[in-house]
Amino acid sequence: MILLHLFLVAITISSSFTIEVNPKIFINNAECLVDLSTQLVKGECRLSLENNDDKPVNSVLYAFEPSIKSHISFISAHQVFESNRLSLNVKPVILSGHEDKQFYQIDFNTSRPLRSKGRAPLVVEYVLINALYPHPEEITQKDRQLMMFYGNAYLYSPYKSLKSSVKFQTGTRRIEDYTNISPVSFLSSGDVVYGPFGSLEPFSYSQISLHYDNNTPFLKATKLIRTIELSHWGNVAVTDVIDLVHHGAKLKGSFSRYDYQRETNSGISSVKSFKMYLPASATSVYYRDVIGNISTSNQRTLLDSVELDIRPRFPLFGGWKTHYTIGYNVPAYEYLYNSGDDYFLKMRLIDHLYDNMIIEDVTVRIILPEGSVDLDLKTAHPIIRLPDGLHYTYLDTIGRPIIKLQMSNVVESHISDFELKYKFPKAFMFHEPLIVIVAIYILFLTVIIWVRLDFSIAKDGHSETRQRISGITSAIMHHFERRASIYSSWDDALNKLKHSKDVGTYNTASKQIQTDYKNESTSINELATKLKTESTELSDKLNEVQKAEKNLKELFGQTQSLYTDKLITGKVGRNQFVELDSGLKRKKDECQEKINQLLKALN
């Protein structure tokens, strides 16, 4: 993915051929445009090459001066024929005697070489990172951010050039200073043009500097850990853990939130928010930092992507940092293809984090389903592949294969798809469900065996006695509850008698009540006999309950006599009846409360 110089230099050194500059190739005309309007330095050189050799040339060299060598992040080349763009292969090489410079070999298409005595157009595009320097290095909250760029007024090339010019596009009219080398032009748009120059020898160099206003976001992701977890059940989970820093002019002095919100020009170089673009099918998107979820950010679904407006908890000034996590899911059917046991995964290695992004260090972890074998990975750009490992999650037994990749100095131009081929036996799809089924089966079997086994050394007589007593007392409580409901029915019958004066209906109901009462009392007496053999203490408590219950029955009998013998026959006056009835009711309530307290002690 990245031009990792050490890695590529090793490849170049191991090559069997020697790189030399062809002196019969020269540049007839060159027009270079260098864009300095953002934190990235983006260059585009349109070259008209001419070959005076007697034979066609299949490749040419493109060079960068030593001061630029460490800042190169991306380079590409192409030709345009009849509105058709033809991409060319570009690879770094070493030129003997010029080890301090950086060379790239551009290979022409085999069907369109640079013919003898012929000309060919060539467009070279490149991106430089960390090539702009804040000057001054520290500014206050109200100051504007000024940047300094050091470059070359000439086209730096291993070939002689007949005519060339270099245009530096600053994107602002606020230019503090620039190097004056004749011929130079300062345009009203803020662009500075050096040239056109006449004949220039190879490796011509004249340092220039531009000091200008640049308040665009100077954000750099110092570290990105990306995890792509594939599931054959239809989902791909993507998680990005990002360390972000503002690497522009550092904030000098204290930060005033009041001034920042009141004045429009306060903190003009700070970063309030930035946009990240996710795949169009992304769902369940979340954005959180070390504190938790950040709900102030917004998500918008576009036709070809999902736009995520990320707003950190605080604006980022120069030198300020933040750490956050982005996660989302995408359906596997859009990226995963298979034929039998052969699977093919194709998706982006990284996403667009923000405009003109720089990522210093990238680690990508691709986690495949358990049982995947024969992993074959292809990427559009060179990467460093670390040793594969295993990742364990829920229900894993042998572990999930994990591919680890490492990259550095990534920019937007490096965003491309990777292709991963692997084999996965379809029978392995049932691996985890079977584990769940077997685990549940073993659990139930263990419980069944456990509850049926007696692990005691000797028989516990006390435990058995307690169980028997508990069973007897539970049955006694049940019958007392039923007898309490019989008393409630007796009360209802007496109330109906008081209002209807129908003695016949009352006698019928009373007869059934007495029968039910007798049945419950018989059951309680039988249980009392059993309880006496098991526990004398509880038997005595039950006797006390029985005595209190006998008093309650007598009170109900007195109430019945009051109603049938005196109220119905008119032998008692109204006031006297109310007084006697209230007294009996109060005694019944007190007796019932005593019975309840004794039953609690029994239980």
BAVOSE-66117 format. One line per 2 residues: their letters; for each residue z, y, x of C-alpha. Coordinates in steps of 0.25 Angstrom, whole numbers, plus 5000, padded with zeros to 4 digits. Layout:
REM residues N
a = Z Y X | ...
END
This chain:
REM residues 603
mi = 5000 5000 5000 | 5003 5010 5011
ll = 4997 5012 5025 | 5009 5006 5033
hl = 5005 5011 5047 | 5012 5000 5054
fl = 5007 4989 5046 | 4992 4994 5046
va = 4993 4997 5061 | 4997 4983 5064
it = 4985 4978 5056 | 4975 4988 5063
is = 4981 4983 5077 | 4978 4969 5073
ss = 4964 4972 5070 | 4953 4966 5080
ft = 4944 4978 5081 | 4945 4992 5088
ie = 4944 5005 5080 | 4936 5016 5087
vn = 4930 5029 5083 | 4915 5029 5081
pk = 4910 5042 5088 | 4897 5042 5080
if = 4904 5045 5067 | 4907 5059 5063
in = 4911 5067 5051 | 4900 5076 5046
na = 4909 5083 5036 | 4923 5082 5032
ec = 4931 5088 5020 | 4946 5085 5019
lv = 4955 5089 5008 | 4970 5088 5011
dl = 4979 5090 4999 | 4993 5096 5002
st = 4997 5099 4988 | 5007 5088 4986
ql = 5017 5080 4995 | 5005 5071 4999
vk = 4994 5076 5008 | 4981 5070 5002
ge = 4969 5071 5010 | 4954 5069 5007
cr = 4943 5069 5018 | 4928 5069 5014
ls = 4921 5064 5026 | 4906 5063 5029
le = 4904 5053 5040 | 4892 5052 5048
nn = 4888 5040 5057 | 4879 5043 5069
dd = 4881 5028 5074 | 4869 5019 5074
kp = 4876 5009 5066 | 4884 5010 5053
vn = 4899 5012 5053 | 4908 5004 5044
sv = 4921 5012 5046 | 4926 5026 5050
ly = 4940 5031 5055 | 4949 5041 5048
af = 4960 5048 5056 | 4973 5055 5054
ep = 4980 5064 5065 | 4993 5059 5071
si = 5001 5069 5063 | 4996 5063 5050
ks = 4997 5049 5054 | 5011 5046 5048
hi = 5008 5053 5035 | 4996 5045 5030
sf = 4999 5037 5018 | 4986 5034 5012
is = 4971 5034 5015 | 4959 5030 5008
ah = 4944 5032 5010 | 4932 5031 5001
qv = 4917 5035 5000 | 4909 5041 4988
fe = 4895 5036 4985 | 4888 5041 4973
sn = 4902 5044 4966 | 4907 5030 4969
rl = 4920 5030 4978 | 4920 5019 4988
sl = 4934 5016 4994 | 4934 5012 5009
nv = 4944 5004 5016 | 4954 5012 5025
kp = 4963 5006 5036 | 4971 5011 5047
vi = 4967 5009 5061 | 4971 5012 5076
ls = 4962 5020 5085 | 4964 5017 5100
gh = 4969 5030 5107 | 4972 5037 5094
ed = 4985 5029 5090 | 4992 5042 5085
kq = 4982 5044 5074 | 4979 5037 5061
fy = 4966 5031 5059 | 4960 5024 5047
qi = 4947 5016 5047 | 4938 5018 5034
df = 4929 5006 5032 | 4916 5009 5024
nt = 4911 5000 5014 | 4902 4989 5020
sr = 4890 4993 5011 | 4892 5008 5015
pl = 4895 5010 5030 | 4893 5023 5037
rs = 4878 5021 5041 | 4872 5025 5054
kg = 4868 5039 5054 | 4873 5040 5040
ra = 4884 5048 5033 | 4895 5043 5024
pl = 4905 5051 5015 | 4920 5047 5016
vv = 4932 5051 5009 | 4946 5049 5015
ey = 4959 5051 5007 | 4973 5051 5013
vl = 4987 5054 5009 | 4998 5059 5018
in = 5013 5059 5015 | 5024 5067 5021
al = 5014 5076 5027 | 5020 5089 5021
yp = 5032 5095 5027 | 5041 5105 5019
hp = 5042 5118 5026 | 5053 5123 5025
ee = 5060 5110 5024 | 5071 5115 5015
it = 5069 5125 5003 | 5079 5130 4992
qk = 5077 5127 4977 | 5069 5139 4975
dr = 5059 5138 4987 | 5045 5132 4986
ql = 5042 5120 4995 | 5032 5123 5007
mm = 5025 5112 5014 | 5019 5111 5028
fy = 5007 5102 5031 | 5002 5099 5045
gn = 4987 5094 5046 | 4974 5095 5053
ay = 4964 5106 5050 | 4953 5097 5055
ly = 4948 5083 5050 | 4955 5073 5059
sp = 4945 5062 5062 | 4941 5053 5073
yk = 4926 5058 5071 | 4919 5071 5074
sl = 4917 5080 5062 | 4906 5090 5060
ks = 4912 5097 5048 | 4926 5096 5042
sv = 4936 5104 5033 | 4950 5101 5029
kf = 4956 5107 5016 | 4971 5107 5013
qt = 4975 5108 4999 | 4989 5114 4997
gt = 4989 5116 4982 | 4996 5129 4982
rr = 4992 5143 4986 | 5006 5145 4993
ie = 5002 5142 5007 | 5012 5148 5017
dy = 5004 5145 5030 | 4992 5137 5035
tn = 4986 5135 5049 | 4974 5144 5051
is = 4963 5137 5058 | 4949 5142 5057
pv = 4942 5140 5048 | 4953 5139 5037
sf = 4952 5143 5022 | 4964 5146 5013
ls = 4959 5144 4999 | 4965 5151 4987
sg = 4969 5138 4981 | 4979 5136 4993
dv = 4970 5126 5001 | 4967 5128 5016
vy = 4954 5123 5021 | 4952 5121 5036
gp = 4937 5121 5040 | 4926 5118 5039
fg = 4926 5114 5054 | 4914 5111 5062
sl = 4913 5099 5072 | 4927 5093 5075
ep = 4930 5082 5085 | 4937 5069 5082
fs = 4952 5071 5079 | 4952 5086 5078
ys = 4965 5092 5075 | 4971 5105 5072
qi = 4984 5106 5065 | 4986 5115 5053
sl = 4998 5117 5044 | 4999 5122 5030
hy = 5012 5127 5024 | 5011 5128 5009
dn = 5019 5127 4996 | 5020 5113 4990
nt = 5030 5111 4979 | 5024 5098 4974
pf = 5034 5086 4973 | 5037 5080 4987
lk = 5043 5067 4982 | 5044 5055 4991
at = 5048 5041 4987 | 5056 5036 4999
kl = 5057 5022 4993 | 5051 5014 4982
ir = 5056 5000 4978 | 5046 4995 4968
ti = 5049 4982 4961 | 5038 4975 4952
el = 5044 4963 4945 | 5034 4954 4938
sh = 5037 4945 4926 | 5027 4935 4920
wg = 5034 4937 4907 | 5025 4950 4906
nv = 5032 4961 4913 | 5032 4968 4926
av = 5044 4977 4930 | 5042 4988 4940
td = 5054 4995 4946 | 5053 5007 4956
vi = 5065 5012 4964 | 5062 5025 4970
dl = 5069 5034 4980 | 5063 5048 4979
vh = 5065 5061 4988 | 5059 5075 4988
hg = 5054 5076 5002 | 5050 5091 5001
ak = 5057 5103 5006 | 5072 5100 5005
lk = 5081 5108 4995 | 5089 5118 5003
gs = 5102 5123 4996 | 5108 5119 4983
fs = 5101 5115 4970 | 5102 5124 4958
ry = 5099 5117 4945 | 5100 5130 4937
dy = 5090 5137 4946 | 5081 5124 4945
qr = 5080 5125 4930 | 5080 5140 4929
et = 5069 5144 4939 | 5055 5137 4938
ns = 5053 5139 4953 | 5066 5133 4957
gi = 5065 5119 4964 | 5049 5120 4963
ss = 5048 5109 4974 | 5058 5100 4967
vk = 5054 5088 4959 | 5059 5087 4945
sf = 5050 5075 4940 | 5038 5067 4944
km = 5029 5057 4936 | 5028 5042 4939
yl = 5016 5034 4933 | 5019 5020 4929
pa = 5009 5010 4923 | 5004 5012 4909
sa = 5011 4999 4904 | 5024 5003 4910
ts = 5036 5001 4900 | 5051 5002 4901
vy = 5051 5013 4911 | 5064 5017 4917
yr = 5068 5027 4927 | 5082 5028 4933
dv = 5090 5033 4945 | 5103 5029 4951
ig = 5111 5035 4939 | 5102 5029 4928
ni = 5091 5031 4919 | 5084 5044 4920
st = 5079 5048 4905 | 5074 5062 4908
sn = 5061 5055 4913 | 5049 5054 4904
qr = 5039 5043 4902 | 5025 5045 4897
tl = 5014 5034 4894 | 5000 5038 4898
ld = 4987 5031 4896 | 4987 5024 4910
sv = 5001 5026 4915 | 5016 5029 4911
el = 5020 5043 4916 | 5035 5043 4920
di = 5040 5057 4922 | 5052 5055 4932
rp = 5063 5066 4932 | 5074 5063 4942
rf = 5088 5068 4938 | 5087 5080 4948
pl = 5075 5087 4953 | 5071 5083 4967
fg = 5072 5094 4978 | 5068 5092 4993
gw = 5076 5081 4999 | 5082 5076 4986
kt = 5081 5061 4982 | 5081 5052 4970
hy = 5081 5037 4967 | 5076 5031 4954
ti = 5070 5019 4948 | 5058 5017 4939
gy = 5055 5004 4932 | 5046 4999 4921
nv = 5039 4987 4916 | 5024 4984 4914
pa = 5018 4972 4907 | 5013 4961 4916
ye = 5000 4958 4909 | 4994 4971 4915
yl = 4997 4967 4929 | 4998 4952 4930
yn = 4986 4942 4929 | 4986 4927 4930
sg = 4978 4915 4930 | 4986 4902 4929
dd = 4997 4903 4939 | 4990 4914 4947
yf = 4995 4928 4945 | 4990 4942 4949
lk = 4998 4954 4948 | 4992 4968 4950
mr = 4999 4981 4948 | 5003 4994 4956
li = 5012 4992 4968 | 5018 5006 4966
dh = 5018 5017 4955 | 5015 5032 4955
ly = 5029 5037 4957 | 5025 5052 4957
dn = 5013 5061 4960 | 5010 5061 4975
mi = 5020 5051 4978 | 5025 5046 4992
ie = 5033 5033 4993 | 5039 5031 5007
dv = 5044 5017 5006 | 5039 5007 4995
tv = 5045 4993 4992 | 5038 4985 4981
ri = 5044 4972 4976 | 5035 4963 4967
il = 5043 4952 4960 | 5035 4941 4955
pe = 5040 4930 4945 | 5048 4918 4950
gs = 5039 4907 4955 | 5027 4916 4960
vd = 5020 4911 4972 | 5008 4914 4981
ld = 5010 4929 4981 | 4997 4937 4986
lk = 4999 4952 4986 | 4987 4962 4988
ta = 4989 4978 4989 | 4979 4989 4990
hp = 4986 4995 5002 | 4993 4989 5014
ii = 5008 4986 5011 | 5020 4979 5018
rl = 5023 4966 5011 | 5038 4961 5014
pd = 5042 4947 5013 | 5042 4941 4999
gl = 5055 4938 4993 | 5062 4932 4980
hy = 5068 4940 4969 | 5079 4934 4960
ty = 5082 4939 4946 | 5087 4932 4933
ld = 5083 4917 4932 | 5076 4916 4945
ti = 5078 4904 4953 | 5068 4904 4965
gr = 5066 4919 4965 | 5055 4928 4961
pi = 5045 4932 4973 | 5045 4946 4977
ik = 5035 4953 4985 | 5040 4965 4993
lq = 5030 4976 4998 | 5033 4989 5006
ms = 5025 5001 5008 | 5027 5015 5013
nv = 5021 5029 5011 | 5015 5027 4997
ve = 5007 5037 4990 | 4999 5037 4977
sh = 4987 5032 4983 | 4994 5019 4987
is = 4996 5016 4972 | 4988 5003 4969
df = 4989 4989 4964 | 4994 4977 4971
el = 4989 4963 4968 | 4998 4951 4968
ky = 4993 4936 4966 | 5003 4925 4964
kf = 5005 4911 4958 | 5015 4908 4947
pk = 5017 4895 4940 | 5017 4897 4925
af = 5028 4887 4923 | 5037 4896 4931
mf = 5037 4905 4918 | 5047 4896 4912
he = 5056 4895 4924 | 5066 4906 4919
pl = 5066 4902 4904 | 5069 4888 4908
iv = 5081 4893 4917 | 5086 4900 4905
iv = 5085 4888 4896 | 5091 4879 4906
ai = 5103 4889 4909 | 5106 4890 4894
yi = 5105 4875 4893 | 5115 4872 4904
lf = 5124 4883 4899 | 5125 4877 4885
lt = 5127 4863 4891 | 5138 4868 4900
vi = 5145 4874 4888 | 5144 4861 4880
iw = 5149 4853 4891 | 5160 4862 4894
vr = 5166 4863 4880 | 5166 4848 4879
ld = 5173 4844 4891 | 5188 4844 4893
fs = 5192 4848 4907 | 5207 4847 4905
ia = 5215 4837 4913 | 5225 4833 4902
kd = 5226 4835 4887 | 5231 4849 4883
gh = 5241 4845 4871 | 5245 4860 4870
se = 5231 4864 4868 | 5228 4854 4858
tr = 5241 4858 4850 | 5237 4873 4851
qr = 5223 4869 4845 | 5229 4861 4834
is = 5239 4872 4830 | 5228 4883 4831
gi = 5220 4874 4821 | 5232 4873 4811
ts = 5236 4887 4812 | 5221 4891 4809
ai = 5220 4882 4797 | 5234 4888 4792
mh = 5229 4902 4793 | 5216 4899 4786
hf = 5224 4893 4774 | 5234 4905 4774
er = 5222 4914 4773 | 5216 4906 4761
ra = 5230 4907 4755 | 5230 4922 4757
si = 5217 4923 4749 | 5224 4915 4738
ys = 5235 4925 4737 | 5224 4936 4736
sw = 5217 4928 4725 | 5231 4927 4718
dd = 5232 4943 4719 | 5219 4945 4713
al = 5222 4935 4701 | 5235 4943 4698
nk = 5228 4956 4699 | 5218 4951 4688
lk = 5229 4946 4680 | 5236 4960 4680
hs = 5224 4967 4675 | 5218 4956 4665
kd = 5231 4949 4660 | 5223 4937 4659
vg = 5233 4926 4662 | 5223 4914 4660
ty = 5214 4919 4671 | 5225 4921 4680
nt = 5231 4908 4678 | 5218 4901 4682
as = 5216 4909 4694 | 5231 4907 4698
kq = 5229 4892 4697 | 5218 4892 4707
iq = 5226 4901 4716 | 5238 4891 4716
td = 5228 4879 4719 | 5222 4886 4731
yk = 5236 4891 4736 | 5241 4877 4735
ne = 5229 4871 4743 | 5231 4881 4754
st = 5246 4879 4754 | 5244 4864 4756
si = 5234 4866 4767 | 5244 4876 4774
ne = 5256 4866 4772 | 5248 4854 4778
la = 5244 4863 4790 | 5259 4867 4792
tk = 5263 4853 4793 | 5253 4851 4805
lk = 5257 4864 4811 | 5272 4859 4811
te = 5268 4847 4819 | 5261 4856 4830
st = 5270 4869 4831 | 5283 4871 4825
el = 5283 4886 4828 | 5270 4888 4820
sd = 5275 4879 4809 | 5287 4888 4807
kl = 5279 4900 4807 | 5270 4894 4796
ne = 5282 4891 4788 | 5286 4906 4788
vq = 5272 4909 4783 | 5273 4899 4772
ka = 5287 4905 4768 | 5281 4919 4767
ek = 5269 4913 4760 | 5278 4907 4750
nl = 5285 4920 4747 | 5271 4926 4745
ke = 5267 4915 4735 | 5280 4918 4727
lf = 5277 4933 4727 | 5263 4930 4721
gq = 5270 4921 4711 | 5280 4932 4707
tq = 5268 4941 4705 | 5261 4931 4696
sl = 5274 4930 4688 | 5274 4945 4687
yt = 5260 4946 4682 | 5260 4934 4672
dk = 5274 4934 4667 | 5277 4948 4666
li = 5265 4957 4667 | 5256 4949 4657
tg = 5267 4947 4647 | 5272 4961 4648
kv = 5286 4958 4652 | 5285 4969 4663
gr = 5282 4984 4662 | 5271 4990 4670
nq = 5280 4998 4680 | 5289 4986 4683
fv = 5276 4977 4685 | 5270 4986 4695
el = 5283 4987 4702 | 5285 4972 4703
ds = 5270 4969 4706 | 5271 4979 4718
gl = 5283 4973 4723 | 5277 4959 4723
kr = 5265 4964 4730 | 5273 4971 4741
kk = 5280 4958 4743 | 5267 4950 4744
de = 5261 4959 4754 | 5274 4958 4763
cq = 5274 4943 4762 | 5259 4943 4765
ek = 5261 4952 4777 | 5272 4942 4782
in = 5263 4930 4780 | 5252 4937 4788
ql = 5262 4940 4800 | 5267 4926 4800
lk = 5252 4920 4800 | 5249 4929 4812
al = 5261 4923 4820 | 5256 4909 4815
n = 5242 4911 4821
END
